[in-house]
């Protein structure tokens, strides 16, 4: 079986890819006068071409990398967490957190591919899955960190994630609620160029600034996987075809398939 090392590279790539994506699209959108430079929504910076093309491509890559993080984290928690609480015989809290994580990744892909100016309904559904689902996912991972801290000597990660998750919850609420309020008061012509003279401007600024802080906070939360992933190796599964592979797999061999191990 092939051993996959350097898993800490994955959350690192997610973090830097998010920062690079939002920076590039913001600069291009401002230079082309597609948005106002005073805290536009992240979605607005990727709404029009050519920045929308870059926005879609890079965020699609990010969603795939994030899904890999969710997969590796699932294996880590499944093997090393000290809690055994299950909701049902086949459904554990780890499984639920993993499903929520995958939904958040899918939401990020929706945000990337369905621009707010084209299909705003699907875009907003994706944004809810991404931000609300992402916040819920990291809250679960913070709880798991508490149960894994003694074994991995990573109690500091629990407290770091507690602080970041608290900030993520606050910014998530302060992005959504003022966003709805500002939309009801807006009486301008173009929401991408929201002016102080337009209705609900202060609510708009609160919403947009909170969204940027939320995106940055969740990017840092992904980066907190780095210290733990650095100690992990994953063994890729081996394909066994019935009737062709003559030698049966031993129980030990089966157990090592797709298993995360500490060195």
QUISULNOR-V213952 format. One record per residue. N is the residue number from 1. RES is the residue in one letter. D_LAST is the distance of its C-alpha to the last C-alpha in Angstrom with 2 decimals. Layout:
n:res:d_last
N:RES:D_LAST
N:RES:D_LAST
//
This chain:
n:res:d_last
1:X:15.96
2:X:15.03
3:X:11.54
4:X:12.19
5:X:10.41
6:X:12.07
7:X:12.83
8:X:14.03
9:X:16.95
10:X:18.45
11:X:19.48
12:X:20.53
13:X:22.79
14:X:24.20
15:X:25.18
16:X:26.84
17:X:28.43
18:X:30.12
19:X:31.44
20:X:32.67
21:X:34.28
22:X:36.20
23:X:37.28
24:X:38.60
25:X:40.45
26:X:41.90
27:X:43.26
28:X:44.78
29:X:46.29
30:X:47.87
31:X:49.17
32:X:50.80
33:X:52.19
34:X:50.52
35:X:49.42
36:X:50.47
37:X:48.17
38:X:48.33
39:X:45.26
40:X:45.69
41:X:43.54
42:X:40.41
43:X:41.81
44:X:45.06
45:X:43.36
46:X:42.24
47:X:45.43
48:X:47.58
49:X:47.13
50:X:45.77
51:X:43.13
52:X:42.70
53:X:41.46
54:X:38.74
55:X:37.94
56:X:37.53
57:X:35.50
58:X:32.92
59:X:32.58
60:X:32.13
61:X:29.18
62:X:27.84
63:X:28.32
64:X:26.31
65:X:23.38
66:X:23.66
67:X:23.73
68:X:20.37
69:X:19.04
70:X:20.71
71:X:19.20
72:X:15.52
73:X:16.37
74:X:18.14
75:X:15.24
76:X:13.10
77:X:16.16
78:X:17.06
79:X:13.97
80:X:13.41
81:X:16.92
82:X:19.07
83:X:22.34
84:X:24.02
85:X:27.13
86:X:28.54
87:X:31.73
88:X:32.52
89:X:31.18
90:X:29.58
91:X:29.08
92:X:26.52
93:X:26.25
94:X:22.99
95:X:24.96
96:X:27.82
97:X:25.78
98:X:24.29
99:X:27.86
100:X:29.09
101:X:26.45
102:X:27.55
103:X:31.14
104:X:30.54
105:X:29.17
106:X:32.25
107:X:34.43
108:X:33.16
109:X:34.11
110:X:37.50
111:X:38.06
112:X:37.40
113:X:39.69
114:X:42.51
115:X:44.08
116:X:45.93
117:X:49.16
118:X:49.00
119:X:47.63
120:X:47.17
121:X:46.80
122:X:43.66
123:X:42.36
124:X:42.72
125:X:41.14
126:X:38.11
127:X:38.09
128:X:38.22
129:X:35.32
130:X:33.30
131:X:34.10
132:X:34.86
133:X:32.20
134:X:29.64
135:X:30.65
136:X:30.39
137:X:26.93
138:X:25.59
139:X:27.45
140:X:25.58
141:X:22.18
142:X:23.41
143:X:24.29
144:X:20.91
145:X:19.38
146:X:21.61
147:X:20.23
148:X:16.54
149:X:17.21
150:X:17.07
151:X:13.75
152:X:12.02
153:X:14.56
154:X:15.97
155:X:19.57
156:X:20.94
157:X:19.85
158:X:21.96
159:X:24.97
160:X:24.59
161:X:24.52
162:X:27.45
163:X:29.51
164:X:28.75
165:X:29.43
166:X:32.66
167:X:33.73
168:X:32.84
169:X:35.06
170:X:37.87
171:X:37.88
172:X:37.66
173:X:40.79
174:X:42.52
175:X:41.96
176:X:43.25
177:X:46.19
178:X:47.85
179:X:47.29
180:X:49.41
181:X:52.00
182:X:52.34
183:X:52.84
184:X:55.76
185:X:57.44
186:X:56.89
187:X:60.22
188:X:59.40
189:X:59.42
190:X:55.84
191:X:52.82
192:X:50.83
193:X:53.41
194:X:53.70
195:X:56.28
196:X:57.15
197:X:60.47
198:X:58.84
199:X:58.45
200:X:55.30
201:X:54.00
202:X:52.40
203:X:50.69
204:X:49.48
205:X:48.01
206:X:46.23
207:X:44.75
208:X:43.70
209:X:42.22
210:X:40.25
211:X:38.92
212:X:37.66
213:X:36.02
214:X:34.49
215:X:33.05
216:X:31.61
217:X:30.20
218:X:28.43
219:X:27.04
220:X:25.54
221:X:24.18
222:X:22.29
223:X:20.97
224:X:19.56
225:X:16.80
226:X:15.51
227:X:13.59
228:X:11.71
229:X:11.31
230:X:9.95
231:X:6.55
232:X:6.97
233:X:7.45
234:X:10.64
235:X:12.43
236:X:16.09
237:X:18.69
238:X:21.03
239:X:24.75
240:X:26.74
241:X:30.53
242:X:32.70
243:X:35.31
244:X:33.70
245:X:30.34
246:X:31.82
247:X:28.82
248:X:27.69
249:X:24.08
250:X:22.80
251:X:21.57
252:X:18.05
253:X:18.17
254:X:19.55
255:X:16.94
256:X:14.14
257:X:16.32
258:X:15.47
259:X:12.51
260:X:9.85
261:X:6.42
262:X:3.74
263:X:0.00
//
